[in-house]
């Protein structure tokens, strides 16, 4: 059973949930061989109706104590660009697509996603380019992100958000 997990963390990102649960996106997801889609919708107001057929299951929830179990099950993770969600997914060795929330102004999500993409650890896109990326991306090109280096990650974050001098 191939599983796709979508997470928005503790925030809301209705555009992402609406995009992923749209009919066309579900067709793409199914065509890629996924037969389970788990949506973690946070505080969002877009709440897709869960369903289950012989060949496909859609699960929806707001929050869980831990995302560990869903990350474990996932063959692919689509996430908002929150640093915590990115790090947790990458440390589990899961392929990651980060979707930038274009409605957030002055956020550092794009810089974070860009840097991790440049290093070959993830793909990133916006809601409008997600369907195309799902069809064209090659997950085998992603590089493993070595876990257990939170100091490297936090130093990188400090640099991105301008907390430390950029050397």
C-alpha positions as CSV (number, residue, x, y, z in Angstrom):
1,X,0.0,0.0,0.0
2,X,1.6,3.3,-1.1
3,X,0.9,6.2,1.2
4,X,1.0,10.0,0.6
5,X,1.0,12.1,3.8
6,X,0.2,15.8,3.7
7,X,0.9,18.0,6.7
8,X,0.3,21.7,7.5
9,X,1.7,21.4,11.1
10,X,0.0,23.6,13.7
11,X,-1.0,26.3,11.2
12,X,-3.7,26.3,8.5
13,X,-3.0,26.1,4.8
14,X,-6.4,25.8,3.1
15,X,-5.0,26.3,-0.4
16,X,-2.7,23.2,0.0
17,X,-5.5,21.0,1.4
18,X,-7.9,22.2,-1.3
19,X,-5.3,21.6,-4.0
20,X,-4.3,18.1,-2.9
21,X,-7.9,16.9,-2.4
22,X,-9.2,18.3,-5.7
23,X,-10.4,15.7,-8.2
24,X,-7.5,16.3,-10.7
25,X,-4.9,16.0,-8.0
26,X,-6.5,12.8,-6.7
27,X,-6.3,11.4,-10.2
28,X,-2.6,12.2,-10.4
29,X,-2.0,10.7,-7.0
30,X,-3.8,7.5,-8.0
31,X,-1.9,7.4,-11.3
32,X,1.4,7.5,-9.4
33,X,0.3,4.3,-7.6
34,X,-0.7,5.8,-4.2
35,X,-3.7,4.2,-2.7
36,X,-3.8,6.1,0.6
37,X,-3.8,9.8,1.2
38,X,-3.6,11.2,4.8
39,X,-4.3,14.9,5.3
40,X,-3.3,16.6,8.5
41,X,-5.2,19.9,8.2
42,X,-4.4,21.8,11.4
43,X,-6.6,24.8,12.0
44,X,-7.8,24.9,8.4
45,X,-11.4,25.5,7.3
46,X,-11.1,23.3,4.3
47,X,-12.1,19.8,5.6
48,X,-12.3,17.2,2.8
49,X,-14.7,14.3,3.4
50,X,-12.8,11.1,4.2
51,X,-13.7,8.2,2.1
52,X,-12.6,4.6,1.3
53,X,-13.1,2.6,-1.8
54,X,-11.5,-0.7,-2.8
55,X,-8.6,1.0,-4.4
56,X,-8.2,4.3,-2.4
57,X,-8.5,5.7,1.1
58,X,-8.6,9.4,2.1
59,X,-8.0,10.0,5.8
60,X,-8.4,13.5,7.4
61,X,-7.5,14.8,10.8
62,X,-6.6,18.1,12.5
63,X,-3.9,17.1,15.1
64,X,-2.3,14.1,16.7
65,X,0.1,13.9,19.6
66,X,2.8,13.0,17.1
67,X,3.1,12.7,13.4
68,X,5.7,10.0,13.7
69,X,3.4,7.1,12.8
70,X,2.1,8.9,9.7
71,X,5.6,9.9,8.6
72,X,6.7,6.3,9.1
73,X,3.9,5.0,6.9
74,X,4.4,7.6,4.2
75,X,6.1,6.8,0.9
76,X,6.0,10.6,0.1
77,X,5.4,13.6,2.3
78,X,3.9,16.9,1.1
79,X,4.4,19.6,3.7
80,X,4.1,23.3,4.4
81,X,7.5,24.9,4.7
82,X,7.7,25.0,8.5
83,X,11.2,24.3,9.7
84,X,10.0,21.7,12.2
85,X,8.0,19.7,9.7
86,X,10.8,19.8,7.1
87,X,13.4,18.6,9.6
88,X,11.3,15.9,11.1
89,X,10.4,14.5,7.6
90,X,14.0,14.7,6.3
91,X,15.4,13.0,9.4
92,X,13.0,10.1,8.8
93,X,14.6,9.7,5.4
94,X,11.3,10.4,3.6
95,X,11.0,12.0,0.2
96,X,9.6,15.5,0.7
97,X,7.8,18.1,-1.4
98,X,7.5,21.5,0.3
99,X,4.7,23.7,-0.8
100,X,5.3,27.4,-0.2
101,X,2.4,29.4,1.1
102,X,2.4,32.5,-1.1
103,X,-0.1,34.3,1.1
104,X,2.5,34.6,3.9
105,X,4.4,37.8,3.4
106,X,8.0,38.2,4.7
107,X,8.3,34.6,5.5
108,X,11.5,32.7,5.3
109,X,9.9,29.5,4.1
110,X,11.0,30.1,0.5
111,X,14.6,30.6,1.5
112,X,14.6,27.5,3.6
113,X,13.0,25.4,0.8
114,X,15.3,26.8,-1.8
115,X,18.4,26.0,0.2
116,X,17.4,22.4,1.0
117,X,16.4,21.9,-2.6
118,X,19.7,23.3,-3.8
119,X,21.4,20.7,-1.6
120,X,19.2,18.0,-3.2
121,X,17.1,17.1,-0.1
122,X,13.7,18.0,-1.3
123,X,11.5,19.4,-4.1
124,X,9.5,22.6,-3.6
125,X,6.6,24.3,-5.4
126,X,3.5,26.4,-4.9
127,X,-0.1,25.1,-4.9
128,X,-0.5,26.0,-8.5
129,X,2.6,24.1,-9.6
130,X,2.1,21.1,-7.3
131,X,0.2,18.9,-9.8
132,X,2.8,19.3,-12.5
133,X,5.6,18.7,-10.1
134,X,4.0,15.5,-8.8
135,X,3.9,14.2,-12.4
136,X,7.5,15.3,-13.4
137,X,9.6,14.8,-10.2
138,X,12.1,11.9,-9.9
139,X,12.3,10.9,-6.2
140,X,15.4,8.8,-6.8
141,X,17.4,12.0,-7.3
142,X,16.9,13.2,-3.7
143,X,19.8,13.0,-1.4
144,X,19.6,11.5,2.1
145,X,19.5,14.2,4.8
146,X,21.8,13.0,7.7
147,X,19.7,13.0,10.9
148,X,20.9,14.1,14.3
149,X,22.4,17.4,13.2
150,X,20.0,20.0,14.8
151,X,22.9,22.4,15.4
152,X,23.7,22.5,11.7
153,X,20.0,23.0,10.9
154,X,19.6,25.7,13.5
155,X,22.8,27.5,12.4
156,X,21.3,27.4,8.8
157,X,18.0,28.8,10.1
158,X,19.7,31.6,12.0
159,X,21.4,32.5,8.8
160,X,18.2,32.4,6.8
161,X,16.2,34.6,9.2
162,X,19.2,36.9,9.7
163,X,19.8,36.3,13.4
164,X,23.6,35.9,12.9
165,X,26.0,37.7,10.7
166,X,26.3,36.0,7.3
167,X,29.9,34.9,6.9
